Amino acid sequence: MKPVVLFVLLAASLLASPARADWKPVEKVETYAISGQSGPELYASIGEAGPLLGKGRVIAHTNFKLTWTRDYKPQGGACVLKSARPKLIITYTLPKPAAPLSPAVQKSWEIFAAGLAAHEKVHGAAIVEMVRKIEAISVGMTVADDPGCTKIRTELTRQLAQISLAQRQASRDFDKVEFGPGGNLQKLVLAFVNGG
């Protein structure tokens, strides 16, 4: 009796779960070396060695690589995007002291590093959300009078660009609040520099 119940529950869960929910992002952490034996020294080293973004250096950075496997099918003169499976790799770049720190500075560093990693994880979650939005509008997309499945690619690219631009703007807005007066990262940096 138990194996039958287990099979029924398993079958029900497989039927209930959407086909697009079976992927997960790959998350990687890369570090860059910083030097110093106090909060101010370590933070100054971050300013010199941090990742280049635009014209300046940043404390940390979240980047991603996104590729898709898509199945376009001609259907009665139209083209339907039957499936779209993403491969998403998110890379967090964070600072790491090159030498051991004193116990007091190490404790301060761990608080700072944890807060920084949590901030970058918010960026990572926003990227995953963007990919899920892309997936949601992609699967089942149909373009009429497109037997060669060329118009659908143009339409898809247009819609994806809008989603991507919205995600970038949201990321900038989040950073502006976090680094702004009274923001979480502003407080984190001040506590580290003044206490470490």
N, C-alpha and C positions, 0 to 999 in steps of 0.2 A: 504494500500500500504506500509506503513512504517514497520509493523510487518514482511511482506514478505522479504523486503530488509534486515532487521536486521537478520532474520533467514538465508538468503543466505550468508551474511557476516560471521556470526557465524559458519556456516557449512564449509565455505571456510577456515576459520582460523583453525578449527579443523582438516581438511584434510591436511593442509599445515604443521602443526606442527608435528615433528617426535615424535614417541611414547616414545622415551627415554628422552624427555625434560621435563617430568612432575614431576621430583623429585627436591628437594632442600635440601641442607645440613642444619643440625641443628647446630647453633653456640651458644656456651656457654662461659661465662667469669667466671673464678675463680680467686680469689685474695689471696694473702698472705700478712700478716701484717708486716709493717716495722715501725721503730721508728726513731725519730730525729726531730729537729726543724730548720735544715738548709740543704742546698743541699748536702754538704759533709757528714753530719750525716745520712741523708736519704739514700745516695748512699752506705755508709759503711754498713748500715743495710741491704740493698739489697744484698750485698756481703755475709752477714752472713745468711740471711733467704731465698734467692732465690731458685728456684727449682733446685734440683740435676739433672745434665745431664752428664752422663759419670762419670768422676772423680772429676768434679767441679760443682760449682753453676753458674747459668745463671740469667740474669736480668728478662727475660720473656721466655715463652715457648709456642709453639703451638703443640698440640697433636691431634690425631684423632682416632676414632674407626670406622671401615668400615666392614659392613657385606653385604652379597648379597643374593637375592632370584633369583635362576636361574632355567630355564625350559629347560632341556635336552630332546630331542626327537629322538628316533631311526627312521631312514628314509632310507629305501632301503639298509640296511646293514651298512649305515653310521650313524653318530650321529651329530645332529644339535643343537646348542645352540639357541633356539628360542627367549628367553628373558633373560635379566639380569638386575635386579632392585637393585640399591644400597641403603643402609641406611648409611648415613655418619653423624657422630657427630664430630664436630671440637671444641676443648676446648682450649681457650686462657688463660694462667696463667700469671697474671700481678701483680705488687706490688701495695699496697695501704697503705697510712699512717694510723696508728692506732689512732692518735690523731689529733685534729684540728691544722692547721698551721697558722702562721701570714699571713696577706694579701699578702705581697711581696713574701714570700716563696710559698704560695698557687698558686699564678699566675705562678711562675716559674715551680712548680710541674705540673700544668695543661698543660703547653706547653710540658714538658718532657713526661708526661703520654700519651698525644695525639700522639706524635711522636712514642713512643714505641708501642702503639696500632696499629698505621698505619703500622709499620714494621711487626708486627705479622699478620696483615690482608693480607699482601703480601704472607706470608707463607700459610695462609688459602686458598687464591685464587689458589696457586700452587697445593695444595692438591685437590681442586675441579677439576682443570684441569687434574690432574692425573687420578681421578676417571672417568672423561668423556672420556679420552683416553682408559682406561680399558673397559669402556662400548662400545666404538666404535669398538674395536677389538673383543669383546666378542659376541655381538649380530650377529647371522648369521654364527658364526664360525662352520665349518664342518670338521669332521675327518672321512675319509673313513675307511671301514672295522672295524667299532666300534659299533656293534649292542648293546653292553652292556653299552655304554657311559662311558667307563673307560679311554680310550686313550685320549679323548678330555679333560678330567680334568687335566691330566698330561701336555698336550700341553698348556692348558690355564694357568696353574700355572707357566710354564716356561716363557711364554710371559709376564705375570703379574709381575714376579720377575724383568725382565728387565726394565719395566716401573717404578716400585717402586724404583729400584736402581738409575735410571736417576733422579727421583724427589728428592731423598735424596741428590744426588750430587749437583743438582741445588740449593737446599736449603743451603747447606754448602757454595757454591760459592757466593750466595747472601749475606750471613752473613759475609763472608770474605771481600767483597767489602764494606758493610755497616759499619763494625767495623774497616776497614783499614784506612790508612792515608787519611784524607779528606772525609771519608765516612759519610753518613747521621747520623748514630747512634753515631759514634765517636764525631761528632760535637754536637749532642744533649746532650751526656753525659758531654762533656766539658763545654757547656753553662750552664747546670744545676748545676754542681759541682762548677763552678767558679762564677755563678751569683745567686745561691739560698741560 
